[in-house]
């Protein structure tokens, strides 16, 4: 008998619902941040490709991006990169050094480093986001 495939989001909802622990949330957030980074990469390449049309076009494109919203999005980008990086390092350490038992402790250490990094980022970027250029 034909079994319809579950939807894309339903699959992840079921995975988290069946095993709602730190490892599952870490796995899900790692996938989400990875997808966000891929989307950002394409937008970044699109913005850089405007330089092919010349210096004035590229400068006009960049001047349009100097808004408080884009500066807030830059803070979000730093947060996404930091989480993805630290979680990836945690996974690598757990896999290569056979530290699967303390993976939960490694996750919380990575999250403490993430929060510290995010606080520093907010201190540096937030004043710039709302200052006139």
N, CA, C and O atoms as a Tinker XYZ file with bonds, in Angstrom:
   532  protein
     1  N      0.828000   -1.176000    0.000000    73     2
     2  CA     0.000000    0.000000    0.000000    64     1     3
     3  C      0.878000    1.247000    0.000000    63     2     4     5
     4  O      1.947000    1.262000    0.611000    81     3
     5  N      0.432000    2.272000   -0.673000    73     3     6
     6  CA     1.194000    3.522000   -0.796000    64     5     7
     7  C      1.187000    4.283000    0.520000    63     6     8     9
     8  O      0.132000    4.527000    1.106000    81     7
     9  N      2.354000    4.648000    0.967000    73     7    10
    10  CA     2.499000    5.470000    2.166000    64     9    11
    11  C      2.940000    6.864000    1.737000    63    10    12    13
    12  O      4.040000    7.018000    1.207000    81    11
    13  N      2.109000    7.882000    1.950000    73    11    14
    14  CA     2.547000    9.229000    1.557000    64    13    15
    15  C      3.721000    9.678000    2.411000    63    14    16    17
    16  O      3.771000    9.438000    3.617000    81    15
    17  N      4.656000   10.332000    1.754000    73    15    18
    18  CA     5.819000   10.840000    2.474000    64    17    19
    19  C      5.403000   12.012000    3.351000    63    18    20    21
    20  O      4.528000   12.803000    2.997000    81    19
    21  N      6.047000   12.097000    4.486000    73    19    22
    22  CA     5.726000   13.209000    5.375000    64    21    23
    23  C      6.319000   14.493000    4.820000    63    22    24    25
    24  O      7.278000   14.466000    4.049000    81    23
    25  N      5.747000   15.597000    5.216000    73    23    26
    26  CA     6.217000   16.891000    4.761000    64    25    27
    27  C      7.583000   17.233000    5.331000    63    26    28    29
    28  O      8.055000   16.606000    6.279000    81    27
    29  N      8.195000   18.217000    4.747000    73    27    30
    30  CA     9.534000   18.629000    5.136000    64    29    31
    31  C      9.584000   19.043000    6.609000    63    30    32    33
    32  O     10.424000   18.558000    7.366000    81    31
    33  N      8.692000   19.931000    7.007000    73    31    34
    34  CA     8.700000   20.426000    8.379000    64    33    35
    35  C      8.155000   19.388000    9.364000    63    34    36    37
    36  O      8.550000   19.352000   10.529000    81    35
    37  N      7.256000   18.561000    8.880000    73    35    38
    38  CA     6.688000   17.521000    9.740000    64    37    39
    39  C      7.775000   16.548000   10.195000    63    38    40    41
    40  O      7.759000   16.077000   11.332000    81    39
    41  N      8.706000   16.254000    9.309000    73    39    42
    42  CA     9.808000   15.344000    9.629000    64    41    43
    43  C     10.619000   15.885000   10.811000    63    42    44    45
    44  O     10.937000   15.146000   11.744000    81    43
    45  N     10.945000   17.162000   10.764000    73    43    46
    46  CA    11.742000   17.756000   11.836000    64    45    47
    47  C     10.928000   17.904000   13.118000    63    46    48    49
    48  O     11.461000   17.743000   14.216000    81    47
    49  N      9.648000   18.209000   12.985000    73    47    50
    50  CA     8.784000   18.321000   14.158000    64    49    51
    51  C      8.679000   16.978000   14.864000    63    50    52    53
    52  O      8.708000   16.918000   16.094000    81    51
    53  N      8.557000   15.904000   14.098000    73    51    54
    54  CA     8.498000   14.571000   14.680000    64    53    55
    55  C      9.807000   14.199000   15.354000    63    54    56    57
    56  O      9.807000   13.593000   16.426000    81    55
    57  N     10.928000   14.561000   14.727000    73    55    58
    58  CA    12.238000   14.228000   15.303000    64    57    59
    59  C     12.430000   14.920000   16.644000    63    58    60    61
    60  O     12.915000   14.309000   17.597000    81    59
    61  N     12.060000   16.169000   16.722000    73    59    62
    62  CA    12.198000   16.903000   17.980000    64    61    63
    63  C     11.173000   16.406000   18.988000    63    62    64    65
    64  O     11.476000   16.312000   20.177000    81    63
    65  N      9.969000   16.087000   18.537000    73    63    66
    66  CA     8.931000   15.600000   19.437000    64    65    67
    67  C      9.252000   14.235000   20.033000    63    66    68    69
    68  O      8.917000   13.965000   21.187000    81    67
    69  N      9.897000   13.378000   19.254000    73    67    70
    70  CA    10.230000   12.048000   19.741000    64    69    71
    71  C     11.404000   12.052000   20.709000    63    70    72    73
    72  O     11.481000   11.210000   21.604000    81    71
    73  N     12.308000   12.992000   20.532000    73    71    74
    74  CA    13.520000   13.013000   21.352000    64    73    75
    75  C     13.897000   14.453000   21.688000    63    74    76    77
    76  O     14.898000   14.955000   21.176000    81    75
    77  N     13.127000   15.126000   22.528000    73    75    78
    78  CA    13.387000   16.550000   22.796000    64    77    79
    79  C     14.494000   16.769000   23.829000    63    78    80    81
    80  O     14.224000   17.111000   24.980000    81    79
    81  N     15.724000   16.569000   23.407000    73    79    82
    82  CA    16.844000   16.807000   24.310000    64    81    83
    83  C     17.827000   17.782000   23.673000    63    82    84    85
    84  O     17.605000   18.276000   22.568000    81    83
    85  N     18.902000   18.045000   24.377000    73    83    86
    86  CA    19.886000   19.031000   23.913000    64    85    87
    87  C     20.476000   18.646000   22.564000    63    86    88    89
    88  O     20.659000   19.499000   21.695000    81    87
    89  N     20.771000   17.373000   22.390000    73    87    90
    90  CA    21.366000   16.920000   21.135000    64    89    91
    91  C     20.448000   17.125000   19.945000    63    90    92    93
    92  O     20.902000   17.519000   18.870000    81    91
    93  N     19.160000   16.863000   20.125000    73    91    94
    94  CA    18.198000   17.037000   19.038000    64    93    95
    95  C     18.036000   18.505000   18.677000    63    94    96    97
    96  O     18.019000   18.863000   17.500000    81    95
    97  N     17.915000   19.358000   19.698000    73    95    98
    98  CA    17.798000   20.793000   19.427000    64    97    99
    99  C     19.071000   21.331000   18.788000    63    98   100   101
   100  O     19.012000   22.182000   17.900000    81    99
   101  N     20.206000   20.843000   19.232000    73    99   102
   102  CA    21.480000   21.255000   18.651000    64   101   103
   103  C     21.543000   20.859000   17.178000    63   102   104   105
   104  O     21.969000   21.644000   16.330000    81   103
   105  N     21.116000   19.640000   16.886000    73   103   106
   106  CA    21.093000   19.138000   15.506000    64   105   107
   107  C     20.181000   19.997000   14.634000    63   106   108   109
   108  O     20.547000   20.383000   13.524000    81   107
   109  N     18.979000   20.292000   15.158000    73   107   110
   110  CA    18.021000   21.084000   14.392000    64   109   111
   111  C     18.537000   22.503000   14.161000    63   110   112   113
   112  O     18.462000   23.015000   13.044000    81   111
   113  N     19.056000   23.138000   15.204000    73   111   114
   114  CA    19.575000   24.507000   15.056000    64   113   115
   115  C     20.793000   24.548000   14.133000    63   114   116   117
   116  O     20.997000   25.528000   13.418000    81   115
   117  N     21.594000   23.496000   14.148000    73   115   118
   118  CA    22.756000   23.449000   13.251000    64   117   119
   119  C     22.292000   23.403000   11.793000    63   118   120   121
   120  O     22.874000   24.061000   10.930000    81   119
   121  N     21.250000   22.632000   11.528000    73   119   122
   122  CA    20.707000   22.576000   10.165000    64   121   123
   123  C     20.092000   23.910000    9.745000    63   122   124   125
   124  O     20.297000   24.366000    8.620000    81   123
   125  N     19.340000   24.531000   10.649000    73   123   126
   126  CA    18.693000   25.810000   10.335000    64   125   127
   127  C     19.746000   26.883000   10.080000    63   126   128   129
   128  O     19.643000   27.630000    9.107000    81   127
   129  N     20.765000   26.967000   10.952000    73   127   130
   130  CA    21.805000   27.981000   10.741000    64   129   131
   131  C     22.599000   27.698000    9.471000    63   130   132   133
   132  O     23.026000   28.632000    8.792000    81   131
   133  N     22.800000   26.436000    9.143000    73   131   134
   134  CA    23.472000   26.097000    7.885000    64   133   135
   135  C     22.677000   26.564000    6.682000    63   134   136   137
   136  O     23.246000   27.102000    5.732000    81   135
   137  N     21.360000   26.363000    6.711000    73   135   138
   138  CA    20.503000   26.816000    5.607000    64   137   139
   139  C     20.514000   28.339000    5.502000    63   138   140   141
   140  O     20.549000   28.886000    4.400000    81   139
   141  N     20.483000   29.022000    6.640000    73   139   142
   142  CA    20.539000   30.488000    6.643000    64   141   143
   143  C     21.859000   30.965000    6.037000    63   142   144   145
   144  O     21.877000   31.928000    5.271000    81   143
   145  N     22.953000   30.301000    6.374000    73   143   146
   146  CA    24.255000   30.695000    5.832000    64   145   147
   147  C     24.340000   30.469000    4.326000    63   146   148   149
   148  O     24.968000   31.254000    3.616000    81   147
   149  N     23.716000   29.405000    3.837000    73   147   150
   150  CA    23.699000   29.180000    2.385000    64   149   151
   151  C     22.899000   30.288000    1.693000    63   150   152   153
   152  O     23.327000   30.807000    0.662000    81   151
   153  N     21.752000   30.650000    2.249000    73   151   154
   154  CA    20.961000   31.749000    1.671000    64   153   155
   155  C     21.745000   33.058000    1.695000    63   154   156   157
   156  O     21.730000   33.821000    0.729000    81   155
   157  N     22.435000   33.310000    2.818000    73   155   158
   158  CA    23.243000   34.528000    2.905000    64   157   159
   159  C     24.355000   34.515000    1.858000    63   158   160   161
   160  O     24.653000   35.548000    1.258000    81   159
   161  N     24.963000   33.366000    1.638000    73   159   162
   162  CA    26.042000   33.284000    0.655000    64   161   163
   163  C     25.558000   33.706000   -0.730000    63   162   164   165
   164  O     26.245000   34.441000   -1.439000    81   163
   165  N     24.368000   33.234000   -1.110000    73   163   166
   166  CA    23.836000   33.624000   -2.418000    64   165   167
   167  C     23.525000   35.120000   -2.484000    63   166   168   169
   168  O     23.784000   35.762000   -3.502000    81   167
   169  N     22.971000   35.678000   -1.400000    73   167   170
   170  CA    22.706000   37.126000   -1.385000    64   169   171
   171  C     24.019000   37.910000   -1.441000    63   170   172   173
   172  O     24.108000   38.940000   -2.109000    81   171
   173  N     25.032000   37.413000   -0.737000    73   171   174
   174  CA    26.334000   38.082000   -0.725000    64   173   175
   175  C     26.957000   38.058000   -2.124000    63   174   176   177
   176  O     27.495000   39.065000   -2.584000    81   175
   177  N     26.883000   36.918000   -2.789000    73   175   178
   178  CA    27.416000   36.837000   -4.150000    64   177   179
   179  C     26.642000   37.736000   -5.105000    63   178   180   181
   180  O     27.228000   38.324000   -6.014000    81   179
   181  N     25.341000   37.847000   -4.910000    73   179   182
   182  CA    24.525000   38.739000   -5.733000    64   181   183
   183  C     24.961000   40.188000   -5.536000    63   182   184   185
   184  O     25.080000   40.943000   -6.501000    81   183
   185  N     25.199000   40.573000   -4.281000    73   183   186
   186  CA    25.625000   41.944000   -4.004000    64   185   187
   187  C     27.004000   42.206000   -4.594000    63   186   188   189
   188  O     27.245000   43.271000   -5.162000    81   187
   189  N     27.898000   41.251000   -4.464000    73   187   190
   190  CA    29.241000   41.430000   -5.026000    64   189   191
   191  C     29.231000   41.458000   -6.549000    63   190   192   193
   192  O     30.074000   42.108000   -7.166000    81   191
   193  N     28.281000   40.757000   -7.152000    73   191   194
   194  CA    28.222000   40.752000   -8.612000    64   193   195
   195  C     27.833000   42.113000   -9.174000    63   194   196   197
   196  O     28.025000   42.366000  -10.363000    81   195
   197  N     27.290000   42.990000   -8.338000    73   195   198
   198  CA    26.971000   44.333000   -8.826000    64   197   199
   199  C     28.239000   45.125000   -9.142000    63   198   200   201
   200  O     28.174000   46.152000   -9.817000    81   199
   201  N     29.375000   44.662000   -8.665000    73   199   202
   202  CA    30.629000   45.353000   -8.976000    64   201   203
   203  C     31.034000   45.166000  -10.436000    63   202   204   205
   204  O     31.864000   45.916000  -10.950000    81   203
   205  N     30.466000   44.190000  -11.092000    73   203   206
   206  CA    30.766000   43.973000  -12.515000    64   205   207
   207  C     30.286000   45.159000  -13.335000    63   206   208   209
   208  O     30.897000   45.506000  -14.346000    81   207
   209  N     29.187000   45.788000  -12.903000    73   207   210
   210  CA    28.626000   46.928000  -13.636000    64   209   211
   211  C     29.411000   48.211000  -13.420000    63   210   212   213
   212  O     29.145000   49.222000  -14.071000    81   211
   213  N     30.378000   48.176000  -12.509000    73   211   214
   214  CA    31.197000   49.355000  -12.290000    64   213   215
   215  C     31.186000   49.821000  -10.850000    63   214   216   217
   216  O     30.372000   49.398000  -10.030000    81   215
   217  N     32.127000   50.712000  -10.579000    73   215   218
   218  CA    32.304000   51.209000   -9.219000    64   217   219
   219  C     31.087000   51.989000   -8.727000    63   218   220   221
   220  O     30.682000   51.844000   -7.573000    81   219
   221  N     30.510000   52.805000   -9.586000    73   219   222
   222  CA    29.380000   53.620000   -9.155000    64   221   223
   223  C     28.157000   52.757000   -8.820000    63   222   224   225
   224  O     27.440000   53.042000   -7.861000    81   223
   225  N     27.925000   51.725000   -9.594000    73   223   226
   226  CA    26.799000   50.822000   -9.311000    64   225   227
   227  C     27.010000   50.098000   -7.990000    63   226   228   229
   228  O     26.086000   49.975000   -7.186000    81   227
   229  N     28.232000   49.620000   -7.769000    73   227   230
   230  CA    28.540000   48.913000   -6.534000    64   229   231
   231  C     28.397000   49.839000   -5.328000    63   230   232   233
   232  O     27.825000   49.449000   -4.310000    81   231
   233  N     28.908000   51.052000   -5.437000    73   231   234
   234  CA    28.794000   52.013000   -4.337000    64   233   235
   235  C     27.336000   52.395000   -4.073000    63   234   236   237
   236  O     26.942000   52.571000   -2.920000    81   235
   237  N     26.535000   52.524000   -5.132000    73   235   238
   238  CA    25.115000   52.828000   -4.962000    64   237   239
   239  C     24.416000   51.673000   -4.249000    63   238   240   241
   240  O     23.577000   51.897000   -3.376000    81   239
   241  N     24.760000   50.444000   -4.618000    73   239   242
   242  CA    24.180000   49.265000   -3.970000    64   241   243
   243  C     24.533000   49.239000   -2.484000    63   242   244   245
   244  O     23.675000   48.980000   -1.640000    81   243
   245  N     25.804000   49.511000   -2.170000    73   243   246
   246  CA    26.227000   49.507000   -0.770000    64   245   247
   247  C     25.608000   50.645000    0.024000    63   246   248   249
   248  O     25.289000   50.469000    1.200000    81   247
   249  N     25.432000   51.794000   -0.584000    73   247   250
   250  CA    24.813000   52.912000    0.136000    64   249   251
   251  C     23.342000   52.615000    0.456000    63   250   252   253
   252  O     22.816000   53.092000    1.462000    81   251
   253  N     22.683000   51.829000   -0.398000    73   251   254
   254  CA    21.303000   51.430000   -0.108000    64   253   255
   255  C     21.227000   50.470000    1.075000    63   254   256   257
   256  O     20.185000   50.359000    1.721000    81   255
   257  N     22.317000   49.785000    1.357000    73   255   258
   258  CA    22.329000   48.813000    2.445000    64   257   259
   259  C     22.717000   49.424000    3.794000    63   258   260   261
   260  O     22.725000   48.722000    4.805000    81   259
   261  N     23.027000   50.685000    3.822000    73   259   262
   262  CA    23.421000   51.334000    5.079000    64   261   263
   263  C     22.192000   51.843000    5.822000    63   262   264   265
   264  O     21.967000   53.048000    5.929000    81   263
   265  N     21.405000   50.907000    6.330000    73   263   266
   266  CA    20.204000   51.243000    7.096000    64   265   267
   267  C     20.271000   50.541000    8.455000    63   266   268   269
   268  O     21.007000   49.567000    8.610000    81   267
   269  N     19.517000   51.022000    9.428000    73   267   270
   270  CA    19.495000   50.326000   10.725000    64   269   271
   271  C     19.059000   48.865000   10.610000    63   270   272   273
   272  O     19.560000   48.008000   11.338000    81   271
   273  N     18.128000   48.578000    9.697000    73   271   274
   274  CA    17.675000   47.200000    9.532000    64   273   275
   275  C     18.814000   46.285000    9.092000    63   274   276   277
   276  O     18.977000   45.195000    9.640000    81   275
   277  N     19.601000   46.716000    8.113000    73   275   278
   278  CA    20.696000   45.857000    7.654000    64   277   279
   279  C     21.769000   45.715000    8.727000    63   278   280   281
   280  O     22.421000   44.674000    8.814000    81   279
   281  N     21.960000   46.739000    9.539000    73   279   282
   282  CA    22.937000   46.605000   10.628000    64   281   283
   283  C     22.433000   45.628000   11.692000    63   282   284   285
   284  O     23.228000   44.890000   12.275000    81   283
   285  N     21.136000   45.614000   11.950000    73   283   286
   286  CA    20.559000   44.626000   12.864000    64   285   287
   287  C     20.704000   43.226000   12.264000    63   286   288   289
   288  O     21.025000   42.271000   12.970000    81   287
   289  N     20.467000   43.115000   10.956000    73   287   290
   290  CA    20.639000   41.822000   10.291000    64   289   291
   291  C     22.097000   41.356000   10.330000    63   290   292   293
   292  O     22.359000   40.154000   10.374000    81   291
   293  N     23.045000   42.295000   10.313000    73   291   294
   294  CA    24.459000   41.927000   10.459000    64   293   295
   295  C     24.713000   41.300000   11.823000    63   294   296   297
   296  O     25.482000   40.346000   11.940000    81   295
   297  N     24.070000   41.833000   12.849000    73   295   298
   298  CA    24.208000   41.250000   14.190000    64   297   299
   299  C     23.641000   39.829000   14.181000    63   298   300   301
   300  O     24.224000   38.914000   14.763000    81   299
   301  N     22.508000   39.662000   13.520000    73   299   302
   302  CA    21.934000   38.318000   13.387000    64   301   303
   303  C     22.845000   37.379000   12.628000    63   302   304   305
   304  O     22.955000   36.201000   12.969000    81   303
   305  N     23.503000   37.896000   11.595000    73   303   306
   306  CA    24.441000   37.078000   10.831000    64   305   307
   307  C     25.606000   36.633000   11.703000    63   306   308   309
   308  O     26.019000   35.475000   11.650000    81   307
   309  N     26.132000   37.545000   12.498000    73   307   310
   310  CA    27.225000   37.188000   13.401000    64   309   311
   311  C     26.761000   36.115000   14.386000    63   310   312   313
   312  O     27.508000   35.185000   14.687000    81   311
   313  N     25.535000   36.240000   14.886000    73   311   314
   314  CA    24.998000   35.245000   15.814000    64   313   315
   315  C     24.854000   33.880000   15.136000    63   314   316   317
   316  O     25.192000   32.853000   15.724000    81   315
   317  N     24.357000   33.874000   13.909000    73   315   318
   318  CA    24.188000   32.612000   13.181000    64   317   319
   319  C     25.539000   31.962000   12.913000    63   318   320   321
   320  O     25.700000   30.758000   13.116000    81   319
   321  N     26.504000   32.746000   12.460000    73   319   322
   322  CA    27.843000   32.208000   12.192000    64   321   323
   323  C     28.473000   31.691000   13.483000    63   322   324   325
   324  O     29.065000   30.612000   13.491000    81   323
   325  N     28.351000   32.444000   14.568000    73   323   326
   326  CA    28.955000   32.030000   15.837000    64   325   327
   327  C     28.334000   30.730000   16.341000    63   326   328   329
   328  O     29.054000   29.828000   16.768000    81   327
   329  N     27.000000   30.625000   16.295000    73   327   330
   330  CA    26.372000   29.390000   16.753000    64   329   331
   331  C     26.800000   28.215000   15.895000    63   330   332   333
   332  O     27.172000   27.164000   16.416000    81   331
   333  N     26.749000   28.389000   14.575000    73   331   334
   334  CA    27.096000   27.304000   13.662000    64   333   335
   335  C     28.555000   26.877000   13.858000    63   334   336   337
   336  O     28.867000   25.686000   13.849000    81   335
   337  N     29.424000   27.841000   14.030000    73   335   338
   338  CA    30.851000   27.553000   14.239000    64   337   339
   339  C     31.074000   26.802000   15.544000    63   338   340   341
   340  O     31.730000   25.761000   15.556000    81   339
   341  N     30.533000   27.321000   16.639000    73   339   342
   342  CA    30.764000   26.697000   17.943000    64   341   343
   343  C     30.114000   25.321000   18.038000    63   342   344   345
   344  O     30.690000   24.401000   18.620000    81   343
   345  N     28.931000   25.177000   17.477000    73   343   346
   346  CA    28.281000   23.873000   17.497000    64   345   347
   347  C     29.035000   22.884000   16.608000    63   346   348   349
   348  O     29.157000   21.709000   16.953000    81   347
   349  N     29.535000   23.350000   15.480000    73   347   350
   350  CA    30.350000   22.486000   14.618000    64   349   351
   351  C     31.634000   22.047000   15.299000    63   350   352   353
   352  O     32.043000   20.892000   15.175000    81   351
   353  N     32.274000   22.968000   16.022000    73   351   354
   354  CA    33.478000   22.595000   16.778000    64   353   355
   355  C     33.144000   21.584000   17.871000    63   354   356   357
   356  O     33.905000   20.647000   18.115000    81   355
   357  N     32.002000   21.782000   18.526000    73   355   358
   358  CA    31.575000   20.837000   19.564000    64   357   359
   359  C     31.357000   19.451000   18.976000    63   358   360   361
   360  O     31.777000   18.455000   19.565000    81   359
   361  N     30.709000   19.378000   17.827000    73   359   362
   362  CA    30.471000   18.095000   17.162000    64   361   363
   363  C     31.796000   17.451000   16.770000    63   362   364   365
   364  O     31.978000   16.247000   16.947000    81   363
   365  N     32.719000   18.248000   16.239000    73   363   366
   366  CA    34.021000   17.727000   15.829000    64   365   367
   367  C     34.795000   17.197000   17.028000    63   366   368   369
   368  O     35.382000   16.117000   16.961000    81   367
   369  N     34.800000   17.944000   18.116000    73   367   370
   370  CA    35.501000   17.491000   19.324000    64   369   371
   371  C     34.876000   16.205000   19.847000    63   370   372   373
   372  O     35.590000   15.269000   20.205000    81   371
   373  N     33.556000   16.153000   19.892000    73   371   374
   374  CA    32.873000   14.954000   20.390000    64   373   375
   375  C     33.175000   13.748000   19.503000    63   374   376   377
   376  O     33.361000   12.642000   20.012000    81   375
   377  N     33.225000   13.942000   18.192000    73   375   378
   378  CA    33.469000   12.825000   17.276000    64   377   379
   379  C     34.924000   12.363000   17.274000    63   378   380   381
   380  O     35.192000   11.165000   17.372000    81   379
   381  N     35.859000   13.297000   17.165000    73   379   382
   382  CA    37.268000   12.912000   17.032000    64   381   383
   383  C     37.903000   12.477000   18.341000    63   382   384   385
   384  O     38.815000   11.650000   18.341000    81   383
   385  N     37.434000   13.022000   19.454000    73   383   386
   386  CA    38.033000   12.676000   20.746000    64   385   387
   387  C     37.151000   11.728000   21.552000    63   386   388   389
   388  O     37.366000   11.528000   22.748000    81   387
   389  N     36.138000   11.136000   20.869000    73   387   390
   390  CA    35.248000   10.151000   21.482000    64   389   391
   391  C     34.642000   10.662000   22.793000    63   390   392   393
   392  O     34.619000    9.951000   23.797000    81   391
   393  N     34.161000   11.887000   22.766000    73   391   394
   394  CA    33.554000   12.505000   23.941000    64   393   395
   395  C     32.039000   12.599000   23.767000    63   394   396   397
   396  O     31.446000   13.661000   23.952000    81   395
   397  N     31.427000   11.479000   23.413000    73   395   398
   398  CA    29.983000   11.518000   23.197000    64   397   399
   399  C     29.206000   11.552000   24.506000    63   398   400   401
   400  O     28.093000   12.077000   24.547000    81   399
   401  N     29.765000   11.007000   25.562000    73   399   402
   402  CA    29.054000   11.038000   26.858000    64   401   403
   403  C     28.890000   12.479000   27.373000    63   402   404   405
   404  O     27.784000   12.858000   27.758000    81   403
   405  N     29.957000   13.287000   27.389000    73   403   406
   406  CA    29.780000   14.656000   27.916000    64   405   407
   407  C     29.341000   15.666000   26.851000    63   406   408   409
   408  O     29.630000   16.856000   26.971000    81   407
   409  N     28.644000   15.196000   25.808000    73   407   410
   410  CA    28.257000   16.129000   24.740000    64   409   411
   411  C     27.337000   17.227000   25.262000    63   410   412   413
   412  O     27.371000   18.348000   24.755000    81   411
   413  N     26.523000   16.929000   26.257000    73   411   414
   414  CA    25.627000   17.939000   26.818000    64   413   415
   415  C     26.428000   19.035000   27.510000    63   414   416   417
   416  O     26.107000   20.216000   27.380000    81   415
   417  N     27.461000   18.650000   28.239000    73   415   418
   418  CA    28.333000   19.632000   28.901000    64   417   419
   419  C     29.062000   20.459000   27.844000    63   418   420   421
   420  O     29.186000   21.677000   27.979000    81   419
   421  N     29.543000   19.796000   26.796000    73   419   422
   422  CA    30.215000   20.519000   25.705000    64   421   423
   423  C     29.256000   21.512000   25.044000    63   422   424   425
   424  O     29.657000   22.615000   24.676000    81   423
   425  N     27.997000   21.119000   24.896000    73   423   426
   426  CA    27.014000   22.026000   24.303000    64   425   427
   427  C     26.855000   23.278000   25.150000    63   426   428   429
   428  O     26.855000   24.390000   24.622000    81   427
   429  N     26.720000   23.105000   26.467000    73   427   430
   430  CA    26.516000   24.274000   27.329000    64   429   431
   431  C     27.767000   25.133000   27.426000    63   430   432   433
   432  O     27.662000   26.350000   27.583000    81   431
   433  N     28.942000   24.533000   27.338000    73   431   434
   434  CA    30.180000   25.328000   27.272000    64   433   435
   435  C     30.187000   26.155000   25.992000    63   434   436   437
   436  O     30.519000   27.341000   26.009000    81   435
   437  N     29.814000   25.513000   24.871000    73   435   438
   438  CA    29.746000   26.235000   23.596000    64   437   439
   439  C     28.720000   27.358000   23.661000    63   438   440   441
   440  O     28.942000   28.428000   23.095000    81   439
   441  N     27.591000   27.128000   24.347000    73   439   442
   442  CA    26.566000   28.161000   24.444000    64   441   443
   443  C     27.007000   29.310000   25.345000    63   442   444   445
   444  O     26.641000   30.458000   25.093000    81   443
   445  N     27.782000   29.029000   26.386000    73   443   446
   446  CA    28.335000   30.114000   27.215000    64   445   447
   447  C     29.289000   30.980000   26.395000    63   446   448   449
   448  O     29.257000   32.207000   26.483000    81   447
   449  N     30.129000   30.337000   25.608000    73   447   450
   450  CA    31.035000   31.081000   24.725000    64   449   451
   451  C     30.221000   31.881000   23.708000    63   450   452   453
   452  O     30.559000   33.023000   23.398000    81   451
   453  N     29.146000   31.279000   23.189000    73   451   454
   454  CA    28.272000   31.957000   22.234000    64   453   455
   455  C     27.644000   33.208000   22.847000    63   454   456   457
   456  O     27.632000   34.269000   22.222000    81   455
   457  N     27.126000   33.084000   24.063000    73   455   458
   458  CA    26.496000   34.231000   24.733000    64   457   459
   459  C     27.523000   35.333000   24.987000    63   458   460   461
   460  O     27.224000   36.511000   24.794000    81   459
   461  N     28.730000   34.961000   25.418000    73   459   462
   462  CA    29.789000   35.957000   25.635000    64   461   463
   463  C     30.125000   36.660000   24.318000    63   462   464   465
   464  O     30.279000   37.881000   24.278000    81   463
   465  N     30.237000   35.884000   23.255000    73   463   466
   466  CA    30.547000   36.444000   21.939000    64   465   467
   467  C     29.421000   37.359000   21.471000    63   466   468   469
   468  O     29.674000   38.409000   20.880000    81   467
   469  N     28.181000   36.963000   21.733000    73   467   470
   470  CA    27.037000   37.767000   21.312000    64   469   471
   471  C     26.964000   39.077000   22.092000    63   470   472   473
   472  O     26.618000   40.113000   21.525000    81   471
   473  N     27.282000   39.044000   23.373000    73   471   474
   474  CA    27.294000   40.276000   24.174000    64   473   475
   475  C     28.347000   41.248000   23.647000    63   474   476   477
   476  O     28.087000   42.445000   23.521000    81   475
   477  N     29.532000   40.732000   23.340000    73   475   478
   478  CA    30.589000   41.579000   22.773000    64   477   479
   479  C     30.145000   42.143000   21.425000    63   478   480   481
   480  O     30.380000   43.315000   21.131000    81   479
   481  N     29.505000   41.311000   20.612000    73   479   482
   482  CA    29.019000   41.763000   19.303000    64   481   483
   483  C     27.982000   42.871000   19.466000    63   482   484   485
   484  O     28.020000   43.864000   18.739000    81   483
   485  N     27.069000   42.714000   20.400000    73   483   486
   486  CA    26.054000   43.746000   20.627000    64   485   487
   487  C     26.680000   45.046000   21.104000    63   486   488   489
   488  O     26.254000   46.126000   20.694000    81   487
   489  N     27.689000   44.955000   21.969000    73   487   490
   490  CA    28.364000   46.156000   22.453000    64   489   491
   491  C     29.040000   46.901000   21.304000    63   490   492   493
   492  O     29.027000   48.131000   21.260000    81   491
   493  N     29.625000   46.153000   20.384000    73   491   494
   494  CA    30.352000   46.777000   19.271000    64   493   495
   495  C     29.402000   47.242000   18.163000    63   494   496   497
   496  O     29.553000   48.354000   17.655000    81   495
   497  N     28.425000   46.409000   17.780000    73   495   498
   498  CA    27.604000   46.683000   16.601000    64   497   499
   499  C     26.382000   47.558000   16.878000    63   498   500   501
   500  O     25.994000   48.351000   16.019000    81   499
   501  N     25.773000   47.434000   18.044000    73   499   502
   502  CA    24.516000   48.135000   18.292000    64   501   503
   503  C     24.634000   49.649000   18.206000    63   502   504   505
   504  O     23.760000   50.277000   17.610000    81   503
   505  N     25.673000   50.273000   18.772000    73   503   506
   506  CA    25.780000   51.731000   18.596000    64   505   507
   507  C     25.917000   52.131000   17.127000    63   506   508   509
   508  O     25.411000   53.174000   16.713000    81   507
   509  N     26.596000   51.304000   16.349000    73   507   510
   510  CA    26.786000   51.596000   14.930000    64   509   511
   511  C     25.481000   51.461000   14.153000    63   510   512   513
   512  O     25.284000   52.135000   13.141000    81   511
   513  N     24.593000   50.591000   14.624000    73   511   514
   514  CA    23.341000   50.356000   13.904000    64   513   515
   515  C     22.447000   51.585000   13.910000    63   514   516   517
   516  O     21.715000   51.827000   12.950000    81   515
   517  N     22.501000   52.351000   14.967000    73   515   518
   518  CA    21.585000   53.495000   15.073000    64   517   519
   519  C     22.275000   54.846000   14.940000    63   518   520   521
   520  O     21.644000   55.884000   15.141000    81   519
   521  N     23.561000   54.847000   14.605000    73   519   522
   522  CA    24.254000   56.117000   14.395000    64   521   523
   523  C     24.079000   56.571000   12.955000    63   522   524   525
   524  O     24.075000   55.746000   12.042000    81   523
   525  N     23.935000   57.872000   12.741000    73   523   526
   526  CA    23.810000   58.357000   11.356000    64   525   527
   527  C     25.154000   58.239000   10.633000    63   526   528   529
   528  O     26.218000   58.444000   11.216000    81   527
   529  N     25.068000   57.906000    9.358000    73   527   530
   530  CA    26.304000   57.745000    8.574000    64   529   531
   531  C     26.527000   58.930000    7.701000    63   530   532
   532  O     27.515000   58.979000    6.968000    81   531
